[in-house]
Amino acid sequence: MKRISLFALLFLLASFAWGGSNLSPAEYTVNVHVIASRMVPEAGPRFQRVEAIIDGKKYELESDRTPDMLLSLGDYRAKIVRDDHRVTYESYKMYEFLFSDQKTRRFIVVGQTE
């Protein structure tokens, strides 16, 4: 019985260690200023769509999750997690925002304007 309890305790502790995040706030070097935010219906829960200024350019971004909440306007720290350019005239870009509670959310660039 003691072996089972010890095994269960070790398994529980190991799961906490694996679930830990290697989050490094120093990696989030991109300044994002969110100027508009809306919830967009998607056959059930709503996902977030925001307009933001990043490096002086205006982008429209969509969350990769459906939090069914409105993102507050303001400044956020982010990092680029994907930046594909297969040809010179097309791209796919994804940012990961870091929030003050150390949680993150990814946003895909779905539009850009001048």
N, C-alpha and C positions, 0 to 999 in steps of 0.2 A: 504494500500500500504506500509506503514511504517513497519507493522508487517512482510510482505513478505520479505522486504529488510533486516530487522533485522534477520529473520530466515535464509536467504541466507548467511548473514555474519557469523552468528554463525556456520552454517554448514560448511562453508569454513574454518574457524579457527579450528574447531574440526577435520576436515580432515587432516589439517597440523599436528595437535598434534598426531593423530593416525599414520600418515605416518612417524613420527620421529623414529629414530633408537635408541635403547638402547645399542649402540656399546660401549664396554669397551676395549680399547687397552691393558689394563693390562691382559686380558684373553688370549691374543695371545702370548703364551710363547714358542712356538715351533719355532726353527730356521730352515728355509728351504733355501738351496742353490741350485738354478736352474742352471744346467750345460748344458742343451740342451732344445730347444723349437722348436715345429713345428706345422703347421696347418694341420689338417686331414680332407679331404672332407667327408661329410655325406649327400649325396643326396641333395645338396644345400649349405647352409652356412657351414663353416669349424669350428670345435671345436679345442681346444688347447690340445696338448699332450706334457708333459714336463718330462724330466729326472731330478731328484733332489736327493740331499744328505740330509737325515734327521736323526739325531742322529747317524751319521757315517755309515748309510746304504743307499744303492742306490735304489731308487724307480722310477717307471714310473707312472705318474698321468695323468688323463684326466679331463678336465673341464666339469662341469655339464651344461654349457650353450654353445652357439655357437656364440662367439663374432666376429668370422671371422677376428681375429687379432693375431699377434705373441706376446707372452709374453717375455719381456726382460729377459736376463740372469742376475743373481745376487741373492742377499739375500732378503728374505721376512720373515715376522712374520706370524705365523699361529696358529690355534688351532685345536684339534681333535674334530669333531662334531659327529662322529660315529665310533665305534670300536667294531665290533661283532666277537665273536669267538664261533661258535656253537659246533665245535669239535676242538681237539688240532691241526689238520693239515690244517684247512681252516680258512680264515678270510675275513672280509669286512671292509675297513677303508676309512674314508673320512676326509679330511682336509679343513678348510676354511682359505684362505689367506686374510690378511689385507694389503691393498695398501696404499701408502702415502697420497692419496686423501680421505682416510677413506671409500673407497668402498671395498667390499668383493667379493670373488668368491670361489666357492667350487670345490674341485678336488677329484676324486675317485682314490684310489690306484688300478692300473690295472696290475702292474708288479713289481717284486723285483729281484735284483741280489746281488751277494756277491762281 
